Amino acid sequence: MTQPLMTAIAVEGGRGPAEALKAVQIDRPVPGPGQILIKVEAAGINRPDILQRLGGYPPPPGSPDTMGLEVAGDVVEGAGRWKAGDRVTALLGGGGYAEYAVVDARHALPIPAGFTAVQAAALPETVFTVFANVFEHGGLKAGETLLIHGATSGIGTTAIQMAKAAGAKVIATGRGPEKAAQAKALGADVSIDASAEDFAEVAKAHGGVDVVLDMVGGDYFSKNLDALKTGGRIVFIAALAGGEIALPIFRIMQKRAVVTGSTLRPRDADEKARLAAAVEATVWPWIAAGALIPQIDATFPLAQAALAHAHLEGGAHLGKIVLTM
């Protein structure tokens, strides 16, 4: 029996610029044991997708070669807690830029009440990343202060809202007055134009910070450490300005600082299932209470994935960019 085909996005030549993304016909995936098949309505776009398109950040073993780390839609073939017709959003190892996707049933969560598929598709990658890095690795608690760099990105806009929902104070940075104003409007207690102000000095003037969520790297590290309170934590999730830094051991010792970081995609299936359960228990009630609303900057039809990548690379977006089927 011939396997049905579907439309997906592939990188022409295996790697390349945004315009290398092309719609192709490939076999519709078949769910394995413990997996569900989702008819995709929307798929979130993330910076790791750009890294994959350029030849880095390969999918973990067993995941599709096509990119796409989060989707929302209807279950077609169920498993575990899910049955056909259930509406879910899911964290994927790859393959989300397509009409259908398969995923471990434990990595799917119910679409929150009142959310569209576009809103739901913007949740998994950012929410899982923020929860794992800010709350688990960073140990952020109510009453502490979180410094967020890149605060108008998908990760940043999510981190502002999640930190505030948890009872923390937020200091946010963005490049330019418009981005600083956007972060403030999303709930940041203090918003800094990093192109015009020394964020470390501003942060210290507001009492310093307990946790730093950094996706910049490079020369931000020394200022992060300067802004940090004694016993503070710096958590890296990317290094857009450079991944090699000087490590001032004695300053770290004096501050009793912790420097850590993680990636989400390579985690094994059991760890992602544990994280999904923790996110559903902690973050989904915040969503139900209206404390977390994904910021959707733009949507593009699947066939225009190249334009969507170019828009993300342009850097002017606020929140998430989502593909629609």
N, C-alpha and C positions, 0 to 999 in steps of 0.2 A: 504493500500500500504506500502510495506516494505521500510524503510528509507535506502538509500545507505550507505555503510560503507566507512571508510577512515582509513588510518594509522596515528596514533598520538603517541606521547611519554608520557608515564605515569611513575610515581614513584612506583616501586614495594614495597608494604607494606605501602604506604602512605608517607613515609619519609625515607631518607637514604643517603649513599654516592653516588658518581657519578655513580658507576656501578649499582645502583638501577634503573637507567633510562632504560626503556624497550619500544620497539615498540609494540603497541597494535592496535586492530581493534575496532573502536567505530563508533557510528552513525555520519554521516556527519551533521554539524550544519545547521539549517534552519534559515534564516534571519527573524527577526521580523520587525515591522513597523520602517521605518527610518534607517534600517540596510542594508549593502551590504554583499554579499558572495564573498570571494576572493579565487581563486585557487592559493595557495601559491607556489612561486618559491624559496623563500629564507626567513629565519627567523633569526633575530639577537639574540645573547645570551648576557645576562647581569647579573651582580652580584645579583640583586634581585631574579633572577631565582634560584641561588644557595641557597639563604635564604629560598625560598619557598620549594625547594627540601629537606631542612633540617628541615622543619616543621614550619618556620616562614613566615612572609609577605604573608598572605593568599590573594587570589583573592577577589576583591570587590564583593558585592552582584550582582548576575546576570551574572557574568563572568564565563567562563569554569574553572573547577578545574585543567585542564592541563596547563602547564606553557608556556611562550612565549609572550613577550610584544610588539613585532614589527615584521611586515612582509612586503613583497613586492610580487606583482603578478598581475594577471588579474582579473578584475571584472567579475563574472559569473552572478550574479543577482544584478541589480543596484537599486539605490534609491537616492533621492536628486539630486546632480549635476552629479552623476555617472551613466553610462550605461554599459551594457555588452560589454566587450572588452577593456574598459579603463584600463590603467596600473597605478597602485597606490602603494603607501607605506602607512602604517597605524600604528597608536598607539593602542594597544589592552590592555584590562584588563587581558587577559590570552588567552591561546589556540593557540598560534602561532606555536608551535612545531607540525605541522600537515599539511596534504595535503590541507585542506580547513580551512578558518577562517571567522567568521562573526564579523562585527564591525559597530558601529555608522557611518553613511556616513559622518558625519561632522568631524570625526577623521582621515580621509584619505586625502592624498595629492598626487598630480601627481608626478610620477617618473620623476626626472629632466632629461632634454634632454641629451642624451649621456651616461646616467648612466645605468649600468647593474642592474638586480634585487638584486644581492649580495650587491652592493654599496648602493642601495636604502634602503634595509632592515637594514642597519647599521645606518640609520639616525634618525628615530623618537624618540627612547628612549633617546639618547644622546642629540640630538638637542633640544628637548622639555625641558629636564632637565636643560641644560646650559642656554637656553633662560629664563626660569622661574626663575632660581636661580641667575644667574650672572647679567642679564639685568633688570629683574623685581624686585626681592627681593634685589639684590645687587646694583642696580641702576648704573651699570658701564657705563661711558660716554667716548667719545673720549677725549684723552689726559690724562686719568687716568691710574693707574697701577693696574693690576690684578696679584695676586699671586695664582698659581695653584699647588696644591699638587696632587701626583699621575698622573703626566703630560703625561705619556705614556699609560694610560688606554684609553678605548673608550671615556669616558667622558673627560679626560684630553686632548687627541689629538684634540677632537672637540672644547673644550674651547679655546685652543691656537689659532686655526684658526678663530673662531668666534670673539674673542677679537681683534685680529689683523684686521679683516675685519671692525670692528667698530671703528678703529682708536686708540685703547688702547695699552699701553705698557704691555708686559707679562714677569713676572718672574716665572719660572717653577722649580719644584723640582721633583727628582726621586731618587731612591736608586741604586747607582752604577754609574760609569762613562759612561757606555754604554747607560743607560736610559737618563742621562743628555745630552749626545750627540744627542740622538734621538729627545729629546724635542727641542734642539737648531735647529736641521735640519728642524723641522716643523714650525719654525718661532719665537720661544721664544727669546726675546731680551736678557734675562739673564737666564742661566740654571745652576741649583745647584745640586750637588751630596749630597743629604741629609744625606748619611751615612758617609761623610767625612767632611762636612762643616756645620757651624751653619747658617741655612737659614735666621734666623732673622737678624743676623749681616750683611750678604751679602745684604739682601733686604734693610736694613737701609743705607748701603753704597751707594745704588743706589737711595736713596731718599725716601724710604718707599713705602707702598702700600695703595691703596684706598679700594680695595676689595680683600678678600681671599675666594677662593673656596676650601673647605676642606672636604675630604672624609676619613680623618685619625682619627681625634679626639684625645682623650687621651692627652698625654703631649705636643702635637703640639699647644694646645690652648694658653698657656702662651706665646709661641714664636710668634704665630700669632698676638697676642695683642701687643707684643713688636714691631713687624714690621709695625704695622698699623699707618697710619697717623691720625691726629686729624680729627674726623668726618668719619672715615673709617667703613667698614662693613665686618663682618665675616659671611659667609654663609655655613652652614653644609648640606651636602647631604648624608653622611654616617659617620660611626665611626668605621673603621676597627681596630683601636688600642684602642678602649674603648669609651663607651658612657657616662661615668660619669666624670665630670671635676669639679675642684674648680673654682668658679666664683669670681674673685677679683673685687668687686663692685667699690672700689675707683679708680682703674686703668681704669675701663670702663667709670666711670664718667669723669675722667681727659681727656680721649681720645674722649669723646662724641661718643663712639663706639656703633654700633648696632650689636647684635649677633642674627642671625636668621637662618632659614633652612626650608626645606620642603621635602615632598615626592610627587611623581607624580601619582602613581597608584591609591590611594584612592580618588583623586579628582572626583567630579561628572561630568556627561556627558556634561552639559552646560559649565562648566569651561574648560574641555578639548577641547571643540569646540572653545571656545574663544581663547585658547592658540594656537590651530592649525591655526586659521585665522591669529593670530599675527605672528606666525612662517613663514607662507607662505608669508606674506607681507614683512617681514624683512629679513629672512634668505634665502629664495629661490632665491632672486636676488643675494645674495652673492655666492650661488652655481652656478648660471648661469654665473657669472663673473669669476668663477674659483678660488674664494677665500676660498672655503671649499670643500675639497675632503676627504671623509671618508677613514681612514686608515684600510685596511683589513689585519689582521695578518694571518688568516687561515680560511679555509672552511672545513666542514665535512658533509657527507651525513646524512640525518635525522636519519637513523638507528644507526649512531655512535654518538648520542647525549651524551652518557656517556663519550666518549673520548674528546668531545668538552668541557664538563664541567671540566674534569680533566685538560685540557690544560689551561683553564681560572684560575683554582685554583692554578696552578703552578706558575703563576705570571710573566712569562717571555715574555708575549705577548706585542706587540705594536699595539694599536688600538683595532679593533673589531674582534670577532670570529662569524662566520655565518654558519648556517645550510642550506643545499640545498636539494631540493626535487628530 
